[in-house]
Structure formats: structure tokens, C-alpha cells
Amino acid sequence: MMNMGKMMKQVQKMQADMAKLQEELADKTVEATSGGGMVKVVANGKLEIKSIEINPEAVDPEDVEMLQDMILAAINEAIRQSQEMTAREMSKITGGMNIPGLF
């Protein structure tokens, strides 16, 4: 019975740590670029895009498709980096256990 109580305390601490981490991840950001830095996207740890910067030189009215591709590439990379950052931070709390549905 003693082990069950200890385990419940550990689970409660883990839940509190995860709630705190979720708040912290909203403030942590990653930056991704594409087109040799022509497009820059910043995302936070909650997979929210915080900003997009487009170098004016990337805006070619004759080739809008290229700009669209650069924006898409930078957003996808920012999301990938954000997911990796979240997974790294979560593994610190869970001890590397993969717990489905946490993030």
C-alpha cells in the first residue's frame, strides 16, 4: 500500500511539472528560414506561428509560386523544430517514457 501512495505522489508531481512546462513552452520559440534566409518563421512550443518575415527581395510578382513555396517550407520546418523542442522538454519530465496523448 505504501508503494501505491508513493507512486500517486510521483504521478501528481509529473502532472504539475507537465502543466508548468506547457506554460513555459508558450514562451519558448524556434526559428526556421528558407530561401537562403529570404523567409523567416518563428513558432513557439505550442505550435503557434508567432511571426513571419519576408525579405522584400523575395517578392517577385512574376514568381509568386516561389515565394509561396519558401513560406510553406519555413512554416513546416518551424513546426518540426517546435515538435522536437517539446519532445525534448517532455522527456526531461517523463524520464524518456513515451506517454501517448501528452502533447
Backbone as ProteinMPNN parsed JSONL, in Angstrom:
{"seq_chain_A": "MMNMGKMMKQVQKMQADMAKLQEELADKTVEATSGGGMVKVVANGKLEIKSIEINPEAVDPEDVEMLQDMILAAINEAIRQSQEMTAREMSKITGGMNIPGLF", "coords_chain_A": {"N_chain_A": [[0.831, -1.185, 0.0], [1.999, 1.199, 0.679], [3.744, 1.695, -1.455], [1.93, 2.313, -3.469], [0.861, 4.772, -2.67], [3.171, 6.326, -2.791], [3.688, 6.161, -5.515], [1.427, 7.501, -6.522], [1.921, 10.079, -5.612], [4.168, 10.666, -7.129], [3.051, 10.626, -9.684], [1.284, 12.779, -9.48], [3.118, 14.861, -9.115], [4.42, 14.744, -11.576], [2.306, 15.465, -13.253], [1.888, 18.108, -12.418], [4.361, 19.197, -13.111], [4.243, 18.884, -15.888], [2.106, 20.577, -16.548], [3.218, 23.031, -15.852], [5.334, 23.058, -17.672], [3.941, 23.212, -20.095], [3.005, 25.835, -19.975], [5.455, 27.175, -20.006], [6.414, 26.444, -22.523], [4.957, 27.999, -24.229], [6.311, 30.35, -24.25], [8.8, 29.711, -25.237], [10.694, 29.7, -28.205], [11.276, 28.736, -31.639], [13.189, 29.149, -34.607], [12.915, 29.201, -38.084], [14.208, 29.159, -41.394], [13.972, 29.774, -44.935], [14.849, 29.645, -48.434], [17.437, 30.66, -48.41], [17.401, 32.363, -46.233], [15.568, 34.234, -46.952], [12.937, 34.015, -46.172], [11.624, 33.975, -42.969], [10.438, 32.201, -40.194], [8.938, 32.177, -37.035], [8.098, 30.087, -34.404], [6.274, 28.971, -31.522], [6.521, 26.758, -28.625], [4.027, 25.678, -28.496], [3.184, 25.126, -30.949], [2.353, 27.365, -32.329], [2.427, 29.842, -34.778], [4.386, 32.579, -34.49], [5.566, 34.724, -35.799], [6.199, 35.917, -39.13], [8.628, 36.716, -41.407], [9.408, 38.334, -44.379], [11.801, 38.862, -46.728], [12.025, 41.713, -48.698], [13.247, 41.371, -51.17], [12.516, 38.847, -51.916], [10.071, 39.019, -53.006], [8.688, 38.639, -55.916], [6.728, 39.59, -58.41], [6.421, 38.151, -60.704], [6.936, 35.583, -60.002], [5.318, 34.332, -57.911], [4.705, 31.843, -56.956], [7.154, 30.719, -56.132], [7.714, 32.229, -53.831], [5.548, 31.453, -52.251], [6.197, 28.741, -51.906], [8.585, 28.997, -50.43], [7.623, 30.155, -48.075], [5.904, 28.149, -47.148], [7.772, 26.053, -46.773], [9.384, 27.139, -44.725], [7.514, 27.431, -42.645], [6.728, 24.744, -42.215], [9.191, 23.677, -41.366], [9.604, 25.16, -39.031], [7.487, 24.229, -37.45], [8.238, 21.528, -37.246], [10.649, 21.798, -35.799], [9.637, 22.902, -33.469], [8.062, 20.816, -32.499], [10.082, 18.948, -31.965], [11.492, 20.328, -29.953], [9.543, 20.408, -27.953], [9.226, 17.656, -27.462], [11.798, 17.049, -26.467], [11.822, 18.596, -24.101], [9.668, 17.449, -22.734], [10.615, 14.866, -22.335], [12.403, 15.243, -20.314], [10.79, 15.436, -18.115], [9.251, 13.102, -18.138], [11.125, 11.16, -18.057], [11.96, 10.015, -20.39], [10.003, 8.24, -21.089], [7.544, 7.335, -23.419], [4.57, 8.69, -23.455], [1.498, 8.297, -24.651], [-0.594, 10.82, -26.095], [0.089, 13.024, -24.551], [1.282, 15.356, -25.632]], "CA_chain_A": [[0.0, 0.0, 0.0], [2.914, 2.328, 0.756], [4.253, 1.955, -2.801], [0.865, 2.931, -4.25], [0.821, 6.173, -2.257], [4.372, 6.969, -3.331], [3.502, 6.255, -6.952], [0.426, 8.535, -6.763], [2.598, 11.372, -5.418], [5.028, 10.874, -8.291], [2.181, 10.957, -10.812], [0.802, 14.142, -9.262], [4.236, 15.774, -9.377], [4.622, 14.736, -13.016], [1.218, 16.253, -13.831], [2.166, 19.519, -12.116], [5.515, 19.573, -13.927], [3.798, 18.986, -17.279], [1.296, 21.793, -16.664], [4.166, 24.141, -15.831], [6.065, 23.014, -18.93], [3.062, 23.713, -21.151], [3.038, 27.29, -19.877], [6.786, 27.629, -20.418], [6.585, 26.231, -23.958], [4.327, 29.109, -24.944], [7.307, 31.419, -24.324], [9.998, 29.249, -25.934], [10.489, 29.762, -29.648], [12.246, 28.216, -32.6], [13.207, 29.969, -35.821], [13.27, 28.453, -39.29], [14.305, 30.002, -42.579], [14.06, 29.104, -46.23], [15.29, 30.548, -49.493], [18.674, 31.334, -48.018], [17.099, 33.394, -45.257], [14.601, 35.191, -47.509], [11.709, 33.88, -45.386], [11.91, 33.515, -41.604], [9.229, 31.918, -39.416], [9.166, 31.894, -35.624], [6.985, 29.359, -33.798], [6.527, 28.653, -30.114], [6.415, 25.354, -28.256], [2.635, 25.241, -28.588], [2.971, 25.024, -32.39], [1.736, 28.581, -32.828], [3.323, 30.681, -35.551], [4.428, 33.879, -33.823], [5.885, 35.773, -36.773], [6.727, 35.566, -40.449], [9.329, 37.839, -42.025], [9.724, 38.098, -45.783], [12.725, 39.841, -47.29], [11.411, 42.31, -49.891], [13.856, 40.84, -52.393], [11.869, 37.576, -52.249], [8.773, 39.301, -53.618], [8.785, 38.799, -57.369], [5.377, 39.422, -58.939], [6.454, 37.178, -61.801], [7.168, 34.235, -59.464], [4.641, 34.241, -56.619], [4.765, 30.446, -56.535], [8.415, 30.511, -55.412], [7.529, 32.811, -52.503], [4.628, 30.557, -51.536], [6.966, 27.546, -51.544], [9.531, 29.35, -49.364], [6.84, 30.345, -46.855], [5.459, 26.818, -46.73], [8.939, 25.312, -46.279], [9.804, 27.705, -43.443], [6.493, 27.085, -41.643], [6.838, 23.315, -41.892], [10.414, 23.472, -40.588], [9.378, 25.722, -37.697], [6.616, 23.293, -36.731], [9.047, 20.344, -36.934], [11.564, 22.161, -34.715], [8.822, 23.107, -32.269], [7.71, 19.478, -32.005], [11.292, 18.362, -31.388], [11.763, 21.027, -28.7], [8.537, 19.94, -26.993], [9.558, 16.272, -27.108], [12.983, 17.094, -25.605], [11.436, 19.11, -22.785], [8.794, 16.452, -22.093], [11.396, 13.698, -21.91], [13.029, 15.589, -19.042], [9.793, 15.192, -17.069], [8.771, 11.715, -18.161], [12.252, 10.238, -17.991], [12.095, 9.345, -21.677], [8.846, 7.385, -21.389], [6.643, 7.885, -24.418], [3.216, 8.563, -22.934], [0.609, 8.757, -25.711], [-1.606, 11.826, -25.826], [0.518, 14.119, -23.686], [1.448, 16.561, -26.447]], "C_chain_A": [[0.877, 1.25, 0.0], [3.427, 2.696, -0.636], [3.207, 2.658, -3.662], [0.766, 4.423, -3.916], [2.0, 6.942, -2.819], [4.215, 7.173, -4.84], [2.492, 7.361, -7.294], [1.044, 9.932, -6.595], [3.491, 11.691, -6.615], [4.207, 11.275, -9.513], [1.665, 12.387, -10.676], [1.889, 15.17, -9.536], [4.474, 15.873, -10.882], [3.537, 15.581, -13.702], [1.462, 17.747, -13.608], [3.325, 20.022, -12.972], [5.109, 19.749, -15.387], [2.956, 20.235, -17.493], [2.206, 23.023, -16.698], [4.926, 24.215, -17.156], [5.209, 23.551, -20.075], [3.042, 25.237, -21.149], [4.371, 27.836, -20.382], [6.983, 27.506, -21.929], [5.937, 27.337, -24.786], [5.318, 30.259, -25.132], [8.583, 31.012, -25.049], [9.72, 29.23, -27.434], [11.614, 29.083, -30.411], [12.126, 29.093, -33.846], [13.644, 29.093, -36.986], [13.299, 29.421, -40.463], [14.27, 29.132, -43.829], [14.488, 30.137, -47.264], [16.537, 31.316, -49.131], [18.434, 32.495, -47.067], [16.103, 34.436, -45.758], [13.279, 35.168, -46.746], [12.102, 33.317, -44.028], [10.588, 33.361, -40.862], [9.645, 31.595, -37.99], [7.9, 31.225, -35.085], [7.319, 29.106, -32.341], [6.32, 27.163, -29.866], [4.998, 24.814, -28.241], [2.201, 25.145, -30.048], [2.211, 26.215, -32.957], [2.785, 29.376, -33.596], [3.255, 32.087, -34.952], [4.765, 35.013, -34.793], [6.392, 35.155, -38.07], [7.364, 36.829, -41.001], [9.697, 37.442, -43.446], [10.62, 39.227, -46.264], [12.084, 40.409, -48.559], [11.986, 41.798, -51.206], [13.212, 39.528, -52.83], [10.548, 37.779, -52.976], [8.979, 39.635, -55.101], [7.391, 38.555, -57.943], [5.297, 38.393, -60.07], [6.603, 35.742, -61.294], [6.598, 34.12, -58.051], [4.724, 32.815, -56.081], [6.037, 30.135, -55.741], [8.299, 31.049, -53.991], [6.611, 31.932, -51.664], [5.362, 29.304, -51.065], [7.934, 27.829, -50.403], [8.79, 29.526, -48.033], [6.405, 28.996, -46.299], [6.611, 26.013, -46.132], [9.362, 25.82, -44.899], [8.798, 27.371, -42.341], [6.609, 25.624, -41.24], [8.081, 23.016, -41.062], [10.257, 24.018, -39.176], [8.506, 24.789, -36.86], [7.405, 22.05, -36.326], [9.984, 20.637, -35.77], [10.817, 22.347, -33.402], [8.436, 21.763, -31.651], [8.912, 18.804, -31.356], [11.624, 18.997, -30.042], [10.811, 20.544, -27.614], [8.862, 18.527, -26.531], [10.772, 16.224, -26.179], [12.611, 17.531, -24.194], [10.566, 18.103, -22.032], [9.6, 15.264, -21.58], [12.13, 13.971, -20.607], [12.086, 15.28, -17.882], [9.425, 13.713, -16.984], [9.905, 10.691, -18.085], [12.407, 9.453, -19.278], [10.954, 8.426, -22.02], [7.986, 8.088, -22.421], [5.215, 7.637, -23.96], [2.269, 9.144, -23.984], [-0.371, 9.821, -25.235], [-1.169, 12.982, -24.941], [0.661, 15.416, -24.454], [1.226, 16.197, -27.883]], "O_chain_A": [[0.523, 2.253, -0.62], [3.533, 3.877, -0.964], [3.55, 3.502, -4.49], [0.603, 5.244, -4.819], [1.85, 8.078, -3.27], [4.566, 8.225, -5.372], [2.693, 8.087, -8.268], [0.724, 10.851, -7.349], [3.564, 12.837, -7.059], [4.607, 12.15, -10.281], [1.618, 13.124, -11.66], [1.624, 16.223, -10.117], [4.705, 16.964, -11.405], [3.833, 16.33, -14.633], [1.261, 18.553, -14.516], [3.281, 21.136, -13.495], [5.583, 20.669, -16.053], [3.084, 20.889, -18.528], [1.983, 23.945, -17.483], [5.136, 25.3, -17.697], [5.713, 24.273, -20.935], [3.06, 25.859, -22.211], [4.41, 28.836, -21.098], [7.634, 28.349, -22.546], [6.336, 27.575, -25.926], [5.182, 31.051, -26.065], [9.37, 31.874, -25.439], [8.654, 28.802, -27.877], [12.722, 28.887, -29.911], [11.084, 29.699, -34.096], [14.614, 28.342, -36.888], [12.522, 30.374, -40.523], [14.505, 27.925, -43.78], [14.489, 31.34, -47.002], [16.687, 32.483, -49.495], [19.164, 33.486, -47.085], [15.827, 35.413, -45.063], [12.58, 36.18, -46.679], [12.815, 32.318, -43.938], [9.735, 34.248, -40.887], [10.586, 30.835, -37.763], [6.788, 31.717, -35.276], [8.488, 29.034, -31.962], [5.988, 26.408, -30.78], [4.787, 23.625, -28.001], [1.009, 25.09, -30.351], [1.503, 26.084, -33.956], [3.904, 29.56, -33.116], [2.19, 32.703, -34.915], [4.295, 36.138, -34.62], [6.927, 34.046, -38.101], [6.729, 37.882, -41.061], [10.227, 36.357, -43.687], [10.246, 40.399, -46.214], [11.642, 39.64, -49.413], [11.303, 41.789, -52.23], [13.343, 39.133, -53.989], [9.97, 36.828, -53.501], [9.382, 40.737, -55.472], [6.925, 37.416, -57.956], [4.232, 37.841, -60.349], [6.422, 34.792, -62.056], [7.333, 33.84, -57.105], [4.806, 32.614, -54.869], [5.993, 29.368, -54.779], [8.739, 30.395, -53.046], [6.881, 31.699, -50.486], [5.16, 28.859, -49.935], [8.093, 27.002, -49.505], [9.277, 29.094, -46.988], [6.534, 28.743, -45.101], [6.445, 25.362, -45.1], [9.662, 25.026, -44.008], [9.196, 27.059, -41.219], [6.59, 25.303, -40.052], [8.031, 22.19, -40.151], [10.728, 23.401, -38.22], [8.776, 24.59, -35.676], [7.268, 21.566, -35.203], [10.107, 19.825, -34.853], [11.322, 21.984, -32.34], [8.48, 21.595, -30.432], [8.777, 18.161, -30.315], [11.993, 18.3, -29.097], [11.228, 20.299, -26.482], [8.783, 18.23, -25.339], [10.787, 15.457, -25.216], [13.031, 16.918, -23.212], [10.72, 17.93, -20.823], [9.305, 14.72, -20.516], [12.449, 13.038, -19.869], [12.53, 14.907, -16.796], [9.304, 13.15, -15.896], [9.655, 9.486, -18.053], [12.93, 8.339, -19.264], [10.916, 7.876, -23.121], [7.728, 9.287, -22.317], [4.706, 6.52, -24.06], [2.243, 10.359, -24.184], [-0.909, 9.744, -24.13], [-1.986, 13.842, -24.612], [0.216, 16.466, -23.989], [1.315, 17.058, -28.759]]}, "name": "protein", "num_of_chains": 1, "seq": "MMNMGKMMKQVQKMQADMAKLQEELADKTVEATSGGGMVKVVANGKLEIKSIEINPEAVDPEDVEMLQDMILAAINEAIRQSQEMTAREMSKITGGMNIPGLF"}
